Amino acid sequence: MGLLDPLSRLLDPGGRRARQVWSSGGHAHIEVRPVDPSELERFAERLEAKLGDHHAVHWAEAVGTVGRVVVAFDEQAASADEL
């Protein structure tokens, strides 16, 4: 179970295609599903906090305007797919 599983309702409503992930050099750009603008700030805070709890994550920043979360992580400790 990945860290984003509890947020799966917001990340993948209605059984859409898998989330797109790009990773290189200890940084990952992970697609997030559209969130209602009135909920975006709270969603971003929860997402960043949840990812920040992962032992391999150095930092995470949600960029709601482009539907991505950017994560710096230790590639030796976890893969982008595990995040």
VOBAPA-116842 format. One record per atom (N, C-alpha, C): residue number from 1; atom name; residue in three letters; x, y, z. Coordinates in pm, whole numbers, padded with zeros to 5 digits. Atoms other than C-alpha are relative to their C-alpha. Layout:
<sites>
(NUM, 'CA', 'Ala', (X, Y, Z));
...
</sites>
This chain:
<sites>
(1, 'N', 'Met', (00085, -00119, 00000));
(1, 'CA', 'Met', (00000, 00000, 00000));
(1, 'C', 'Met', (00088, 00124, 00000));
(2, 'N', 'Gly', (-00078, -00122, 00009));
(2, 'CA', 'Gly', (00151, 00334, -00108));
(2, 'C', 'Gly', (-00056, 00109, 00089));
(3, 'N', 'Leu', (00041, -00110, -00087));
(3, 'CA', 'Leu', (00132, 00655, 00089));
(3, 'C', 'Leu', (-00122, 00074, -00053));
(4, 'N', 'Leu', (00111, -00075, 00057));
(4, 'CA', 'Leu', (-00120, 00803, -00151));
(4, 'C', 'Leu', (-00131, -00078, 00000));
(5, 'N', 'Asp', (00121, 00081, 00001));
(5, 'CA', 'Asp', (-00369, 00516, -00115));
(5, 'C', 'Asp', (-00116, 00060, 00079));
(6, 'N', 'Pro', (00113, -00060, -00072));
(6, 'CA', 'Pro', (-00577, 00691, 00156));
(6, 'C', 'Pro', (-00062, 00118, -00074));
(7, 'N', 'Leu', (00052, -00114, 00076));
(7, 'CA', 'Leu', (-00617, 00982, -00084));
(7, 'C', 'Leu', (-00047, -00042, -00139));
(8, 'N', 'Ser', (00031, 00050, 00134));
(8, 'CA', 'Ser', (-00706, 00760, -00379));
(8, 'C', 'Ser', (-00132, 00052, -00055));
(9, 'N', 'Arg', (00128, -00053, 00048));
(9, 'CA', 'Arg', (-01063, 00892, -00396));
(9, 'C', 'Arg', (00022, 00133, -00072));
(10, 'N', 'Leu', (-00028, -00128, 00064));
(10, 'CA', 'Leu', (-00923, 01234, -00480));
(10, 'C', 'Leu', (00097, -00015, -00116));
(11, 'N', 'Leu', (-00101, 00016, 00103));
(11, 'CA', 'Leu', (-00635, 01107, -00690));
(11, 'C', 'Leu', (-00052, -00074, -00123));
(12, 'N', 'Asp', (00044, 00082, 00112));
(12, 'CA', 'Asp', (-00824, 00860, -00907));
(12, 'C', 'Asp', (-00148, -00032, 00008));
(13, 'N', 'Pro', (00143, 00028, -00008));
(13, 'CA', 'Pro', (-01201, 00901, -00895));
(13, 'C', 'Pro', (-00050, -00069, -00127));
(14, 'N', 'Gly', (00063, 00061, 00115));
(14, 'CA', 'Gly', (-01400, 00676, -01120));
(14, 'C', 'Gly', (00085, -00098, -00078));
(15, 'N', 'Gly', (-00081, 00102, 00066));
(15, 'CA', 'Gly', (-01125, 00427, -01209));
(15, 'C', 'Gly', (00069, 00046, -00126));
(16, 'N', 'Arg', (-00074, -00050, 00117));
(16, 'CA', 'Arg', (-00933, 00643, -01456));
(16, 'C', 'Arg', (00132, -00073, -00016));
(17, 'N', 'Arg', (-00131, 00060, 00027));
(17, 'CA', 'Arg', (-00600, 00544, -01604));
(17, 'C', 'Arg', (00095, 00024, 00116));
(18, 'N', 'Ala', (-00099, -00012, -00107));
(18, 'CA', 'Ala', (-00298, 00506, -01379));
(18, 'C', 'Ala', (00062, 00139, 00001));
(19, 'N', 'Arg', (-00066, -00129, -00018));
(19, 'CA', 'Arg', (-00132, 00817, -01243));
(19, 'C', 'Arg', (00134, -00001, -00074));
(20, 'N', 'Gln', (-00126, -00012, 00071));
(20, 'CA', 'Gln', (00161, 00935, -01457));
(20, 'C', 'Gln', (00110, 00043, 00096));
(21, 'N', 'Val', (-00113, -00029, -00087));
(21, 'CA', 'Val', (00501, 00944, -01285));
(21, 'C', 'Val', (00125, 00016, -00085));
(22, 'N', 'Trp', (-00130, -00020, 00064));
(22, 'CA', 'Trp', (00830, 01085, -01410));
(22, 'C', 'Trp', (00102, 00012, 00113));
(23, 'N', 'Ser', (-00099, -00001, -00106));
(23, 'CA', 'Ser', (01142, 01025, -01203));
(23, 'C', 'Ser', (00141, -00007, -00057));
(24, 'N', 'Ser', (-00140, 00002, 00040));
(24, 'CA', 'Ser', (01512, 01097, -01244));
(24, 'C', 'Ser', (00082, 00074, 00104));
(25, 'N', 'Gly', (-00093, -00069, -00088));
(25, 'CA', 'Gly', (01802, 01183, -01019));
(25, 'C', 'Gly', (-00055, 00035, 00137));
(26, 'N', 'Gly', (00052, -00025, -00134));
(26, 'CA', 'Gly', (01610, 01159, -00693));
(26, 'C', 'Gly', (-00114, 00098, 00008));
(27, 'N', 'His', (00117, -00088, 00004));
(27, 'CA', 'His', (01321, 01378, -00804));
(27, 'C', 'His', (-00111, -00070, -00077));
(28, 'N', 'Ala', (00115, 00057, 00070));
(28, 'CA', 'Ala', (00974, 01263, -00904));
(28, 'C', 'Ala', (-00106, 00107, -00019));
(29, 'N', 'His', (00115, -00084, 00030));
(29, 'CA', 'His', (00691, 01451, -01068));
(29, 'C', 'His', (-00116, -00097, -00014));
(30, 'N', 'Ile', (00109, 00095, -00006));
(30, 'CA', 'Ile', (00369, 01269, -00987));
(30, 'C', 'Ile', (-00131, 00073, -00030));
(31, 'N', 'Glu', (00128, -00058, 00037));
(31, 'CA', 'Glu', (00036, 01348, -01151));
(31, 'C', 'Glu', (-00102, -00019, 00111));
(32, 'N', 'Val', (00115, 00010, -00090));
(32, 'CA', 'Val', (-00258, 01422, -00924));
(32, 'C', 'Val', (-00124, 00042, -00078));
(33, 'N', 'Arg', (00125, -00030, 00068));
(33, 'CA', 'Arg', (-00618, 01435, -01035));
(33, 'C', 'Arg', (-00049, 00140, 00038));
(34, 'N', 'Pro', (00054, -00133, -00031));
(34, 'CA', 'Pro', (-00803, 01767, -01051));
(34, 'C', 'Pro', (-00075, 00001, 00134));
(35, 'N', 'Val', (00065, -00019, -00129));
(35, 'CA', 'Val', (-00922, 01894, -00715));
(35, 'C', 'Val', (-00078, 00131, -00008));
(36, 'N', 'Asp', (00080, -00121, -00003));
(36, 'CA', 'Asp', (-01196, 02147, -00659));
(36, 'C', 'Asp', (00085, 00114, 00056));
(37, 'N', 'Pro', (-00083, -00112, -00046));
(37, 'CA', 'Pro', (-01026, 02488, -00623));
(37, 'C', 'Pro', (-00022, 00037, 00147));
(38, 'N', 'Ser', (00026, -00033, -00140));
(38, 'CA', 'Ser', (-01195, 02541, -00286));
(38, 'C', 'Ser', (00067, -00098, 00096));
(39, 'N', 'Glu', (-00063, 00102, -00083));
(39, 'CA', 'Glu', (-01026, 02223, -00156));
(39, 'C', 'Glu', (00151, -00013, -00026));
(40, 'N', 'Leu', (-00138, 00017, 00046));
(40, 'CA', 'Leu', (-00687, 02267, -00326));
(40, 'C', 'Leu', (00103, 00024, 00110));
(41, 'N', 'Glu', (-00099, -00031, -00103));
(41, 'CA', 'Glu', (-00500, 02430, -00037));
(41, 'C', 'Glu', (00007, -00110, 00105));
(42, 'N', 'Arg', (00004, 00107, -00101));
(42, 'CA', 'Arg', (-00612, 02170, 00217));
(42, 'C', 'Arg', (00055, -00130, -00056));
(43, 'N', 'Phe', (-00051, 00120, 00065));
(43, 'CA', 'Phe', (-00544, 01887, -00027));
(43, 'C', 'Phe', (00152, 00004, -00012));
(44, 'N', 'Ala', (-00145, -00014, 00016));
(44, 'CA', 'Ala', (-00192, 02017, -00099));
(44, 'C', 'Ala', (00071, -00016, 00134));
(45, 'N', 'Glu', (-00061, 00012, -00134));
(45, 'CA', 'Glu', (-00114, 02049, 00272));
(45, 'C', 'Glu', (00001, -00145, 00046));
(46, 'N', 'Arg', (00010, 00141, -00042));
(46, 'CA', 'Arg', (-00234, 01693, 00343));
(46, 'C', 'Arg', (00094, -00087, -00082));
(47, 'N', 'Leu', (-00086, 00079, 00087));
(47, 'CA', 'Leu', (-00049, 01551, 00045));
(47, 'C', 'Leu', (00147, 00021, 00034));
(48, 'N', 'Glu', (-00139, -00030, -00035));
(48, 'CA', 'Glu', (00278, 01726, 00131));
(48, 'C', 'Glu', (00037, -00060, 00136));
(49, 'N', 'Ala', (-00026, 00056, -00133));
(49, 'CA', 'Ala', (00250, 01618, 00496));
(49, 'C', 'Ala', (00012, -00152, -00008));
(50, 'N', 'Lys', (-00002, 00146, 00011));
(50, 'CA', 'Lys', (00174, 01257, 00404));
(50, 'C', 'Lys', (00129, -00048, -00068));
(51, 'N', 'Leu', (-00124, 00038, 00067));
(51, 'CA', 'Leu', (00464, 01235, 00161));
(51, 'C', 'Leu', (00121, 00031, 00089));
(52, 'N', 'Gly', (-00110, -00038, -00089));
(52, 'CA', 'Gly', (00691, 01415, 00410));
(52, 'C', 'Gly', (00023, -00099, 00112));
(53, 'N', 'Asp', (-00014, 00103, -00103));
(53, 'CA', 'Asp', (00626, 01134, 00659));
(53, 'C', 'Asp', (00078, -00122, -00049));
(54, 'N', 'His', (-00071, 00117, 00056));
(54, 'CA', 'His', (00788, 00881, 00424));
(54, 'C', 'His', (00150, 00014, 00030));
(55, 'N', 'His', (-00141, -00002, -00041));
(55, 'CA', 'His', (01140, 00788, 00539));
(55, 'C', 'His', (00096, 00040, -00113));
(56, 'N', 'Ala', (-00091, -00030, 00111));
(56, 'CA', 'Ala', (01289, 00838, 00190));
(56, 'C', 'Ala', (-00019, 00140, -00057));
(57, 'N', 'Val', (00033, -00131, 00059));
(57, 'CA', 'Val', (01133, 01179, 00116));
(57, 'C', 'Val', (00074, 00112, 00072));
(58, 'N', 'His', (-00069, -00119, -00053));
(58, 'CA', 'His', (01345, 01492, 00161));
(58, 'C', 'His', (-00097, 00118, 00008));
(59, 'N', 'Trp', (00103, -00103, 00002));
(59, 'CA', 'Trp', (01068, 01732, 00061));
(59, 'C', 'Trp', (-00101, -00031, -00111));
(60, 'N', 'Ala', (00105, 00014, 00101));
(60, 'CA', 'Ala', (00745, 01746, -00138));
(60, 'C', 'Ala', (-00074, 00131, -00012));
(61, 'N', 'Glu', (00077, -00123, 00024));
(61, 'CA', 'Glu', (00558, 02034, -00297));
(61, 'C', 'Glu', (-00107, -00026, -00104));
(62, 'N', 'Ala', (00112, 00015, 00092));
(62, 'CA', 'Ala', (00216, 02014, -00455));
(62, 'C', 'Ala', (-00012, 00127, -00084));
(63, 'N', 'Val', (00018, -00112, 00092));
(63, 'CA', 'Val', (00172, 02235, -00762));
(63, 'C', 'Val', (-00136, -00020, -00067));
(64, 'N', 'Gly', (00137, 00025, 00043));
(64, 'CA', 'Gly', (-00203, 02237, -00802));
(64, 'C', 'Gly', (-00034, 00056, -00136));
(65, 'N', 'Thr', (00034, -00062, 00128));
(65, 'CA', 'Thr', (-00208, 02464, -01104));
(65, 'C', 'Thr', (00037, -00088, -00119));
(66, 'N', 'Val', (-00038, 00090, 00108));
(66, 'CA', 'Val', (-00038, 02195, -01312));
(66, 'C', 'Val', (-00033, -00146, 00032));
(67, 'N', 'Gly', (00042, 00135, -00035));
(67, 'CA', 'Gly', (-00176, 01891, -01131));
(67, 'C', 'Gly', (00114, -00095, 00028));
(68, 'N', 'Arg', (-00117, 00082, -00030));
(68, 'CA', 'Arg', (00156, 01762, -01003));
(68, 'C', 'Arg', (00042, 00020, 00145));
(69, 'N', 'Val', (-00072, -00016, -00124));
(69, 'CA', 'Val', (00338, 01696, -00681));
(69, 'C', 'Val', (00145, -00034, -00034));
(70, 'N', 'Val', (-00142, 00021, 00024));
(70, 'CA', 'Val', (00716, 01726, -00697));
(70, 'C', 'Val', (00062, -00048, 00129));
(71, 'N', 'Val', (-00055, 00063, -00119));
(71, 'CA', 'Val', (00911, 01507, -00458));
(71, 'C', 'Val', (00149, -00021, -00018));
(72, 'N', 'Ala', (-00143, 00034, -00005));
(72, 'CA', 'Ala', (01282, 01492, -00373));
(72, 'C', 'Ala', (00013, -00115, 00098));
(73, 'N', 'Phe', (-00007, 00118, -00084));
(73, 'CA', 'Phe', (01367, 01151, -00235));
(73, 'C', 'Phe', (00130, -00076, -00022));
(74, 'N', 'Asp', (-00119, 00085, 00007));
(74, 'CA', 'Asp', (01647, 00901, -00171));
(74, 'C', 'Asp', (-00034, -00122, -00084));
(75, 'N', 'Glu', (00029, 00111, 00091));
(75, 'CA', 'Glu', (01641, 00661, -00466));
(75, 'C', 'Glu', (00051, -00133, 00053));
(76, 'N', 'Gln', (-00051, 00124, -00059));
(76, 'CA', 'Gln', (01838, 00407, -00263));
(76, 'C', 'Gln', (-00097, -00057, 00103));
(77, 'N', 'Ala', (00093, 00041, -00104));
(77, 'CA', 'Ala', (01562, 00394, 00000));
(77, 'C', 'Ala', (-00140, -00031, -00052));
(78, 'N', 'Ala', (00135, 00022, 00055));
(78, 'CA', 'Ala', (01251, 00395, -00223));
(78, 'C', 'Ala', (-00001, 00034, -00148));
(79, 'N', 'Ser', (00019, -00034, 00140));
(79, 'CA', 'Ser', (01136, 00406, -00581));
(79, 'C', 'Ser', (-00115, 00102, -00010));
(80, 'N', 'Ala', (00110, -00097, 00021));
(80, 'CA', 'Ala', (00904, 00671, -00724));
(80, 'C', 'Ala', (-00134, -00072, 00006));
(81, 'N', 'Asp', (00126, 00075, -00005));
(81, 'CA', 'Asp', (00637, 00402, -00759));
(81, 'C', 'Asp', (-00045, -00028, 00142));
(82, 'N', 'Glu', (00035, 00024, -00141));
(82, 'CA', 'Glu', (00651, 00341, -00383));
(82, 'C', 'Glu', (-00059, 00124, 00066));
(83, 'N', 'Leu', (00050, -00123, -00059));
(83, 'CA', 'Leu', (00573, 00704, -00313));
(83, 'C', 'Leu', (-00148, 00013, -00027));
</sites>
